[in-house]
């Protein structure tokens, strides 16, 4: 940047800009890794799923772009074993993360555990994590990892306590927050035993547990029923990042 100064690091703005490799500095970006529910996706990246999970991510990306910042994101469909989904999320972070970037993780249902375990192996600071009714279905919470590691700055865990019975409802009302039902269009058949659980923090990080139990909220529709809360949390995280 000789036209700017004989020697100048990030144009004199080390708070707002990063320079990972000596080229032109660029503003930090936000990286979103979102997991939807269900264990049948093989842990692979997916797109155009039509899920509420993906719509929440797209809304968050639009919020970042509206601030004149860049964002990248992916939705991952969990597999029966979490290793594949966690590895896919780690590979996405490795390919995109530059020091100073904002990392935001999200996991619904079986994907909630994937998000918590990705944070454990991420190897980078995670600014925020949003967990929605993290569940292992018939295992009734026995494999759900409820401790959030100290590299996660802030976590919001939104959960409800109604145990699903595994019936499958499809069609236009499958995510209607005003309809009591036990299924979801978000990658899971809402297997028996699905429900969320409180989470805790390891170290000085912050975990906020929000019990969203209500007559019109269940495992299948919780994302739609609490959409305003989920979008609001992500919006605050995006706007507050320095």
C-alpha positions in Angstrom: 0.0 0.0 0.0 2.7 2.6 -0.9 0.0 5.1 -1.9 -1.3 5.0 1.6 2.0 5.0 3.5 5.5 3.7 3.2 4.6 1.2 5.9 1.1 0.7 7.1 -0.5 -2.4 8.8 -4.2 -2.8 7.9 -4.5 0.8 6.9 -4.1 1.9 10.5 -7.2 0.0 11.6 -6.2 -3.1 13.5 -9.6 -3.3 15.2 -11.7 -3.3 12.0 -9.4 -5.0 9.5 -7.3 -8.2 9.3 -4.3 -9.0 7.1 -3.7 -12.8 7.2 -1.1 -13.0 4.4 0.3 -9.6 3.5 -2.2 -8.8 0.8 -4.9 -6.1 0.8 -6.6 -6.1 4.2 -10.2 -7.0 4.4 -12.9 -6.7 7.1 -13.6 -9.8 9.2 -16.5 -11.9 8.0 -19.1 -14.0 9.9 -19.0 -17.7 9.5 -22.2 -19.7 10.1 -22.3 -23.4 10.6 -25.9 -24.7 11.1 -27.1 -28.2 11.8 -30.7 -29.2 11.2 -32.3 -32.2 12.9 -32.5 -35.9 12.2 -29.7 -38.5 12.0 -30.1 -39.6 8.4 -28.1 -37.0 6.4 -24.7 -38.7 6.7 -23.1 -35.5 8.2 -23.0 -33.9 4.7 -23.4 -30.3 3.7 -26.8 -29.6 2.2 -28.6 -26.7 0.5 -32.0 -25.7 -0.7 -33.5 -27.9 2.0 -36.6 -25.8 2.6 -36.1 -26.2 6.4 -36.7 -23.6 9.0 -33.1 -24.1 10.0 -31.8 -23.0 6.6 -34.2 -20.0 6.6 -32.9 -18.9 9.9 -29.3 -19.0 8.6 -30.3 -17.1 5.4 -32.0 -14.4 7.5 -28.8 -14.0 9.6 -26.6 -13.8 6.5 -28.8 -11.1 5.1 -28.4 -9.2 8.4 -24.6 -9.4 8.1 -24.7 -8.2 4.5 -27.0 -5.4 5.4 -24.3 -4.0 7.6 -21.8 -4.0 4.7 -20.0 -7.1 6.0 -19.4 -10.5 4.4 -20.8 -13.8 5.6 -20.4 -17.4 4.6 -22.6 -20.3 5.8 -23.4 -23.9 5.5 -26.2 -26.2 6.6 -25.2 -29.8 7.6 -27.4 -32.8 7.9 -26.3 -35.0 10.8 -25.6 -38.7 10.4 -26.3 -41.5 12.8 -22.9 -41.1 14.2 -21.9 -37.5 15.0 -18.3 -37.8 13.9 -19.2 -37.2 10.2 -21.2 -34.0 10.8 -18.6 -32.6 13.3 -15.8 -33.4 10.8 -17.8 -31.6 8.0 -18.3 -28.5 10.2 -14.6 -28.5 11.2 -13.5 -28.7 7.5 -15.8 -25.8 6.7 -14.2 -23.7 9.5 -10.7 -24.7 8.4 -11.4 -23.6 4.8 -12.9 -20.3 5.7 -11.7 -19.0 9.0 -9.2 -16.1 9.2 -8.1 -14.7 12.6 -10.6 -12.0 13.5 -13.6 -13.6 11.9 -16.8 -14.1 13.8 -17.9 -17.8 14.2 -21.6 -18.6 15.0 -22.8 -22.2 15.5 -26.4 -23.4 15.4 -27.9 -26.8 16.1 -31.5 -28.0 16.2 -32.6 -31.4 17.7 -29.9 -34.0 16.9 -27.9 -31.2 15.2 -27.7 -29.5 18.6 -25.3 -32.1 19.9 -23.3 -31.8 16.6 -22.9 -28.0 17.2 -21.7 -28.5 20.8 -19.2 -31.1 19.8 -18.0 -29.0 16.9 -17.2 -26.3 19.3 -15.0 -28.7 21.3 -12.8 -29.4 18.3 -13.1 -26.1 16.4 -9.7 -24.8 17.4 -10.9 -21.2 17.0 -12.9 -18.8 19.2 -16.7 -19.2 18.8 -18.4 -16.0 19.3 -21.9 -17.4 19.8 -23.8 -20.7 19.7 -27.6 -21.2 19.5 -28.9 -24.6 20.6 -32.6 -25.5 19.9 -34.0 -28.5 21.7 -30.9 -30.6 21.5 -32.0 -34.3 21.5 -31.0 -37.9 20.9 -34.6 -39.1 20.6 -35.1 -42.6 22.0 -31.9 -42.4 24.0 -33.7 -39.8 26.1 -30.8 -37.5 26.6 -28.3 -40.1 27.6 -25.9 -39.1 24.9 -26.6 -35.4 24.8 -23.5 -33.3 25.6 -24.8 -30.5 27.8 -21.5 -28.8 28.8 -20.4 -26.0 26.5 -16.6 -25.5 26.2 -14.8 -22.3 27.2 -13.9 -21.3 23.7 -17.6 -20.4 23.1 -18.3 -16.8 24.3 -22.1 -16.9 24.5 -24.6 -19.7 24.2 -28.4 -19.5 24.1 -30.1 -22.8 24.7 -33.8 -22.8 23.8 -35.6 -26.0 24.9 -38.9 -27.4 25.9 -39.7 -30.3 28.2 -42.6 -32.1 26.3 -41.4 -35.6 25.3 -42.5 -36.4 21.8 -44.3 -39.6 21.0 -43.0 -40.1 17.5 -46.0 -39.6 15.3 -45.3 -38.1 11.9 -47.3 -35.2 10.6 -46.6 -33.8 7.1 -48.0 -31.1 4.9 -48.3 -27.3 5.1 -49.0 -27.3 8.9 -46.0 -29.4 9.9 -44.3 -26.3 11.4 -47.3 -24.3 12.4 -46.6 -22.9 15.8 -50.3 -22.6 16.6 -50.8 -26.3 16.1 -49.8 -29.0 18.6 -48.0 -31.7 16.7 -45.2 -34.1 17.0 -43.3 -33.9 13.8 -41.1 -31.5 12.0 -40.1 -30.5 8.5 -36.6 -29.8 9.6 -34.9 -33.1 8.9 -36.3 -35.2 11.7 -39.2 -37.5 12.1 -39.4 -36.4 15.7 -38.6 -39.8 17.1 -40.0 -40.9 20.5 -38.3 -39.2 23.4 -37.2 -36.1 21.6 -37.0 -33.0 23.9 -34.4 -30.5 25.0 -32.3 -30.2 28.2 -30.6 -27.4 30.1 -26.9 -26.8 29.3 -24.0 -25.6 31.4 -20.8 -23.7 30.9 -17.3 -24.8 31.4 -15.1 -21.9 32.6 -16.1 -18.3 32.3 -18.2 -18.5 29.2 -21.9 -17.7 29.3 -24.8 -20.2 28.8 -28.3 -18.9 28.9 -31.1 -21.5 29.2 -34.5 -20.5 28.0 -37.3 -23.0 28.9 -39.8 -22.4 26.2 -42.3 -25.0 27.4 -45.8 -24.0 26.6 -49.0 -25.7 25.4 -48.3 -24.7 21.8 -44.6 -25.5 21.8 -43.2 -29.0 21.2 -40.1 -30.6 19.7 -41.4 -30.6 16.2 -42.4 -26.9 16.0 -40.1 -25.1 18.4 -38.1 -23.4 15.7 -41.2 -21.8 14.2 -42.8 -21.2 17.6 -39.7 -19.4 19.0 -38.6 -17.9 15.7 -38.6 -14.3 16.9 -36.4 -15.2 19.8 -33.9 -17.1 17.6 -33.7 -14.4 15.0 -33.4 -11.7 17.7 -30.5 -13.5 19.4 -28.6 -13.9 16.1 -29.3 -10.2 15.2 -27.9 -9.0 18.5 -24.8 -11.3 18.1 -24.2 -9.9 14.6 -24.6 -6.2 15.6 -22.5 -6.5 18.8 -19.5 -8.1 17.2 -16.4 -5.9 17.3 
